[in-house]
């Protein structure tokens, strides 16, 4: 249901159509859905609440491992259900009626968690700024899969701390070669690139054609094959980069790797003239003009302020 934005805001609008001074302190939570900035009002009674989590049992852990194995094997529906049920039946004495109900609940829980992770990934990707789409593949002479995963994460963490890099991505195992890769979105500030990036051409066995990639000399020496593809905002929103990364999350159950300082949403003050239209979607949402949010001013600096607050709390 779409309505005029001023119908919902009319109780707090002044005669001239702007939010009065006493309401100007009202904060909005703002995220980007890939097309627009969307705001929802932050009410005074909205506070952080602790959620009570059910204790995870050994059976829960096994069910989760079996679900991931089913995803990697490409099993869906009844086939996935049977795979999980048979694995649990070998370890736990369960009645058939309880087993079926339990497996259904575990599958539903994992699917809801996956949808939430994908939603969070998209909002982080669209709200923040990215300069490169990057792929890493390790060289057998330099690393094992385990050392590649560990040392690449440590290297990226250091680059975030020392040079201001931001990154988010996922490790994935190639289905044919079973070789571990990392695909990610990177923000590299001007002048903070390490190594040199050179254009290279080689033959792709998967595509059966010559391909062009941009290899970074530092990462080639430290890890192996890589590709630093420059990425524009339009390519990110109109291309398939995000979907390309997200497909691996569902297939392998891999956790997403994030650097600190990547927000899903920010809190900002919004005036009435910044709003295009309001729409009811469980809660009232406001679509904003594109120029209301500036990444350098609102998103990037908001991240740094949040990190400073967190650091103060930890050191107290």
N, C-alpha and C positions, 0 to 999 in steps of 0.2 A: 504494500500500500504506500503510495507516494503522495505527499501533501506539501503544501507551501511551508517552507521552513519557519515563517513567522507565526504560523498557527500554534506551533509547539512552544516557541520562544516568547510568545506575546506576554505571559505573566512577568517576564524579566526585562522587557524592552522599554526604553524611554520613548517619548513622543517622536523623537527624530529617527527612530529605527535602530539605534545603537544600544549596546548593553550599558546600563548606567554604571557609575563609578563603583558603587557598592557590589555590583555583580561582576566587575572586571577581573576579580581575583578567581573567578570560577575556572577551574582547570578542566581540560578535555584530554582523554586518552586518544591518541592519533596513531593509526597504522596505515599501511598502503596495501591495497588488494591487487596491485598490478596494473590498475587503471586509474585509480583516484586515491586521494588521501581521505580516510574515513575517520570521523571523530565521534566519540560517545562521551556524555557528560560524566565527570567524576563527582559523585555526591559526597556530602560531608561524612556520611556514615559508612562509606566504603573504606574498610581497613583490612589489612592483611590478617588472614585467619589461618590457623594451623589445621591441617586435615589429618584425621586419624586413618592410618593405613593398617589393613589387616596383615597380621604376621605371615610372611611367606614361608610355606612349608617345603619340605624336600620334594613332595609331589608337585607343587607349583613350579619348582625349578625344573624338574624333569619335563613337565608339560610344556614349559616355555622352550626348552631345548628341542623337543620334538616338533614343536610348531615351526621353529626356525629351520630345522632340517627339512620339513615338508615344503616350506617356501623355496629353499634352495633346490629341491628336487622338482619344483614346478607343480606340486600337488595342490589341488583346489577342491572345495566342496566336500563331498562324501569321501573322496580319496584321502584328503588331508585329515578328516575326522577319523577314519579307520587307522591311518598311520599313527596318530597320537594315541588313540584308544588301545591299540595293540601293544605299543611301547609301554604304556602305563600298566596294562594288565600283566605284563611280565614281571613288574617290580612290586606292584601293590595288589592285595586281594580285595577287589572291588566288585560290588554287585553290578550287573549289566545296566540296570535302570539308573543307578547313581553315576556310573561311569559315563554314560551317554550325556547326562545332564551336565556333569562336570566338564567334559570335553567341550561341549557347546559354549559354556560360560567362558572357558579359557580362550577359545577361538575368538569369541566376541570381544573379550577384554583386550587381546592382542591387536585386533583389527581397529578398535577404538583408539588404542594407544598409537597405532601407526598413523591413523588419520590426524590425530593431534600433532604428532611429530612433523608430518608433511605440512600441515597448516602453519605451524610455527616456523618451519624452514622457509616457506614462501613469504611470510610476512617479514622475516628478517632480511631475506634476499631483496624484496622490493623496497623496503624502507631505507636500506643502506646503499652506499655507493661502491661500485666494483670496477676495477680497471682491467682485470684479466680472468680468463677461464683457463685453469692450469691442470695438467695431467702429469703425474709422476709414475714411472715404472722402474723397479729396481734392477740392477745388474747383479747376476749371480756371483760374479767375482768380487762384489763389494758387500753384499748383504744377503741374509736369509730373509724370509717373509717377516719373521718376528723382529729382527733387528731393524729392518726397513720401516716397519710400523712405529717402533719405539723411537728411533733416531730422527725420523722425519717429523714426528710430532714435537720432539724436543727442539729441533732446528726452527720450526715455524713459531714455536712459543718464544724463542729467543729473538726472532726477527720482529715479532709483535712488540716485545718489550723494548728493544733497542732501536728499532727503525720505524715503528708505528704501523707495521703491516696488520691488516685484518684478513681473516680467512674463515671460510666455512665449507665443509665438504665431507666426503665419505670414502672410506676404503672399500674396494670391491675386488672379488676374485674372478678373473676371466673364466667363463664356463668351459672353454675349450682347452686352454693352456693351464688353467688353475693358477695363473700368476697374479700376484697382488698388485693392484693399482691404487692410486688416489686421484680423485676428481674433485676440484674445488673452485670456488669463487674467491678471488683475491683483490684486496685494495692495497695498492703499493703507492705511497705518497711520492710526489715529484722529487727526484734526486735520491730516492732511497732504494732503488734497485741494486742488488748485488750481482757481481759477475757481469758478463756481456751476453746479449741475446742475439743469436744469428739465425737467419732463415736457412732451413735445410730441407732437402727433398730426399725421400726414400720410398721404398715399395711397401705398401700395406698388404699383409697376407689376408687380413679379414675382408678388406674392400677390393682386393685384387686390382689395385691401381696405384699409380704414383701419388704421393700426398706431400703437401708442404706443411712444415711445422716450424716453430720458433723455439730453438733450444737455448736454455740458459747454461752457461759454461760452469758456474759454481755448482749447480745441482747435478749437472752431467758428471762432474768429477766426484761429487760426494755420494750420489745415489745411482745415477744411470739416466736412461732416456727420459726426456721431459718435453713438454710443449707449453709455452707461455703465449696464449692467444689473446690479443688485445680485445677488449669487450666494451661496447658502447651501451649507454642506457637503453637505446632503442632496440639493440640486439638482445639485451637481457629480457625486455618486456615482450617483444614480438617473436623472439626466437624460441628454440626448444632447449636452451641450456639448463634451466631449472628442472624441467621434466626429465632431462637426460640424467641428472644427478639423482633425482628422487626415485627413479625406477630401481636403482640399486638398493635403496633402503628397504623397499618391500621385498625384493628378491632374496637378500642375504641376511636381513635383520641387523645389519651393521648400525652402530651408533654414529650419529653425526658429530663431526669434530668442529668445534667452534673456538675462535679466539675470544678473549674477554672484550667487552665493549661493543657487542653487536646486539642492538635492542630489537625486540619484537614490536614495541610501541613506545611512544614518548608522551610526556605530559606537558601540554602547552596551553597558553591562554588563547581563546578564540573569540573574536568579535563577530557580531551578527553579519556584517557586510562581507566576511570571509566565507560564508556558507552559501552554497548553490541551492541545495534542496535537502529536505529531511525525509527519511523513509523509516517505516516501522519494520523491524526485523528482529523479533524477540525483544529487543530494546530499541529505543529511538537512536537512529544513526544520522549523522550529518555529513554530506558530501562536500568537500572543500575545494576551492579553486586551487589549481596546480601550483601557483606561486606563493601560497600561504606558508608552506614549509620549505625552508632552505636547509640542505643537508649540512653544510659547514656550520651554520649558525645554530640550528635546532637539534639535529640528530647527532652529529659528531661531538659537539660540545656537551650535549646532554649526557652522552656516554662517559666522557671524561669526568663530569661532575659526579656521576653515579659511582664511578670507580674510586674517586677520592673519598667519598662518604664511606664506601665499603672498607677501604684501607684504614680509615680512622677508627671504624668500629672494631676491626681485627686487632689493631694495635692498642686499643684501650685496655 
